[in-house]
């Protein structure tokens, strides 16, 4: 962080803010993404089996996936990307303040109003943002999700509790959790 600070002239307050965002957001959104990914995989068992086979072929069965493996697992990366496209853990963009009175979607917005914009635009998905407004922990978040999900797939056989598909309704709030927590069975692989 000191090197970055000197090169980009970040203040101590900005650095502390970035670290706080990484620590506060990381665990909740990563666990939500893993829960959504497992839900989708359990509803598509053929994809789950194909993923396990690709993990076994690339990583082997004698060890768990590690950071060095992630860049070589394109199919697995696509599963995580598709999960983030369908169910982004934080679907709202950075809040904006209206600089003038305006009208958006038929609603009158007075000057100074804080706006939260839903980012739903599948063709333009950038799950962690980009540029100055990007999430500073995106690389860490993708590694955490990849390592945890990969290890869960490698270590256990996953099954739905019943025959019916996993309920995929979204909960309410600023983050996109499942309306009903995932219930599943896992057996030691």
N, C-alpha and C positions, 0 to 999 in steps of 0.2 A: 504494500500500500504506500509506503514512503516513496518508492521510485515513481509510482503513478502520480502521487501528489506533486512531486517536483516537476514532472514532465507536463502535467496538464493543469497545474495550479489549483488543485482541489483544496478546499479548506478542511480543517479538522471536522467541522460540523457536517460537511457534505460526506466525508468518509464515514463518520459515525452513522449518518442517516442511511447510507448504502448498506453498511453492515447490519443495521437494525432491520431493514427491509428484507435482506437475505435470510436472516435468522427467524423473523416473525412469519414470513410467508412460506418459507421452504417446506416445513413439515406438513402443514394443513393441505396445501395445494398438491404436493407430491402424493400424499396418501389418497386424496380424492381422485387424482389421475390414475393411480394404481387400481383403485376400486372400480372406476369406470372401465378401465382396460380389461380387468378380470371379468366384469359383467358382460362386456361385449364378447370376449373369448368364450365364456361359458354358453352364450347364445349361439356361438359358431364353433362347435367342438372340432370341426375339420380344420379350422384355422389354428386353434389351440394345438392340435396334434402336429400340424405342419410346422408351427413355431417351435415346439419341443424338438422335433426331428432336426430342424435347422440349427438350433442351439447345440444339440448333441453332436451334430456333424462338425460344427465350427469349433466348439469349445471342448467337446469330449464329455464323457460321463464321470470322469474321475475328479473333476473340479468344477467350481461354480464360475459363472461369467465374471470377468473383471473388466476394468476400464479399457484395457488394451483391446479387448474383444469387441467392444461396442461399435467401433468404427467399421468393422467388417461384417456386421449383422444388418444388412440393408432391409431385409424383410421384417425383422424385429423392430427396426427404427421406424418403418412404415406403419406398423401397428400403433406405436406410441404417437406418431404424427396424426394418424387418423383418429385416435382417441381424443387428442387435443383439438382436432378440427370439430368433431361432433360434440364434445363436452369440455370446452375450455374451463379450467378451474376458476379463472378470473375473467369472465366475459365482458367486463366493463373496461372502457378505455380510461385513460387518465382524466380526472375531472377537469372541466373547462369552466371559466367564468365568462358569462356573456358581457362583451364590452359595450354593447348598445342594445336598445330595445329591438327585438326581432320576432319573427314568427317561424316556428319549426313544426312541421307536421300538423299545421292547423292550430297550434297552441301559441298564444302570446307569451313571450319570454321577456321579462323586464331586465334592464341593464343590471349587472351585478349578480345575476342568478347563477348558482353553481349547477352545471349540467353533467350528468353521468350518462354517457352514450354507450348503448349496447353494441358490442363489436361484431355482431353476427354478420359475416360476409365470407362464406366458405371459399369463394374464389380468390379472396385476398387474405387468407389466414396467415398471420404472423403471430403465433401464440404468445410470444414474449415481447412483442413490439419490436421497434428498431430505432436506430439513431439515438438521439438524446433522451427519448422517452422509453427506451427499452428497459426491461427488467434486468438489473445487474447480476442476478443469480441464475440466469437462464442456462448457462453451461452446467452449473452445479445441479440445477433441478433436473435437467435431462439425464445427467449421469446417475443421480439418485434414483429416478424412476426406472431407468434402464437396468441398473444393477439390482434393485429390489424386485422388479417384475421378472427379470430373467432368472434370478435365484429362486423365486417362488414357483415359476414354471418348471425349472429343472428339478427342484426338490420334492415336489408333490404332484400327485395326480388329482386334478380338480374335477368335481362333478356338481351339477345342480342338485338341490335337495329333492325336487320333484321333477315331473316331466315337463311342466310348463316353463316357458322362457323366463329369464330374469326380467323383472319389472324395471324399465329404463326411464321412468319419469324423473324430472329434475326437481330438486328442492327449491326453496326460496332463500333469498339472501344475496349478499354481494359476491359470494363464491358459489360455484355450481356443484353443490353436493347432490347425492341421490336423494330422492324423496323418501325412499325406503332403503335402509342399509342392506348391503349385499349379504345374503345368507347362502352359504355353500358348504360342501364337504370336501375335505382334502385328505388324501391318503399318502403315506410316505412312499416315495418313488423307489 
